[in-house]
Amino acid sequence: MDGNHFRAILAGRGPTLLPGVWDGLSARAAVAQGFDTLFLSGYALAGTMLGLPDVGYLTQTEVADAARRVCAAAPTAAVVVDGDTGYGNALNVARTVELWEAAGAAGIFLEDQVFPKRCGHMAGKEVVPTGEWLAKLRSALATRDHLFVCARTDARAPHGLDAAIERGRVAADLGVDAVFVEAPQSLDELAAVGDALGDRGVTLVANMVESGHTPLLTPEELGDLGFGLVVSPVTALFGVAAILGDVYGHLQRTGTARDRLDDLVAFDEFTDLVDLPGHRARDLPVDEPPGA
């Protein structure tokens, strides 16, 4: 599903929730629960694919490959893919946009952190000059065919909320589709972002990170504050990590899960999730016509 379809989704409904995914299985699981919009999270991808923190280890091509797999596994969903800092300067951003569109992505997030970046809820973030960030955004807009471009600023932590809002204003004036002020630290700060940027003609993005800096609100509550796009990038990841620890711990202690089967999906449930019946149907032999 491309960026134009994603824009139509946003225009046709209220605040839209994007759950975080990181591979084909997580994407299929989210779609099976009714989601038609997904976010390929750099934090989740670094943790699951590399077993490393989100501090700039992922490369452009690694994320593009992951995007290709996620989009192929969830062809009915619009997948917005984390683009971090764009992996270089404005020229590199152009290449990133081309790779994201070729992978099937509907959108990209581009942030203003220095490289190597950090997760938006980690301490010690720094941002590049506004003009450098705007050059990257301008490159993305000039290169894209359909991609939904979200401008993310992490200026709240190093420079304060007013500076972050001002960066959001200039990005909106540039013509991006969405503005994402990362990590407001209170309900009042969320409201201030909505009040300041809600009339700029862009979709406002809120990031809901469990145990992060921003209060956890529902999409409806955030919609009342002016936000149209809500990302929940690590909810499933944190849930899976907790379950992995529990299941592996039980297996290590007892050597079997025979007394924990109710906590696991059944074999047939899993094969249905990955569409074994559909694959088997495509592999059936075809009867030859008489006389062939």
Number of C-alpha atoms within 10 A of each C-alpha: 18 20 23 16 15 22 18 10 15 17 13 10 9 14 23 22 22 22 26 28 29 29 21 19 17 21 28 22 16 21 19 12 8 9 18 22 25 29 28 28 28 26 25 24 24 21 16 15 13 12 10 15 17 21 16 19 15 20 13 19 13 14 25 24 13 19 29 20 18 28 26 17 18 23 16 13 25 26 30 29 30 23 25 27 24 27 21 16 14 20 15 17 25 21 18 24 27 17 19 26 21 12 20 24 30 27 29 27 23 25 28 26 22 17 17 15 20 21 17 26 18 13 10 11 19 19 20 16 11 15 12 14 26 19 16 24 28 18 19 28 21 11 17 19 14 18 25 24 24 27 26 27 29 29 28 22 22 14 12 12 22 15 16 22 22 16 26 27 17 16 26 21 12 14 16 21 19 22 31 28 26 24 25 25 15 13 14 11 16 22 17 18 24 22 12 15 21 18 11 17 14 22 24 28 26 29 26 23 18 14 9 15 17 20 18 18 14 12 20 15 12 22 19 12 19 24 27 24 22 23 21 20 24 22 16 17 21 13 10 13 12 11 14 12 11 12 16 14 12 15 14 11 9 11 10 13 15 9 9 11 10 9 10 12 10 11 8 9 11 14 12 12 13 15 12 12 12 10 10 9 9 9 9 8 7 7 6 7 6 5 4 4
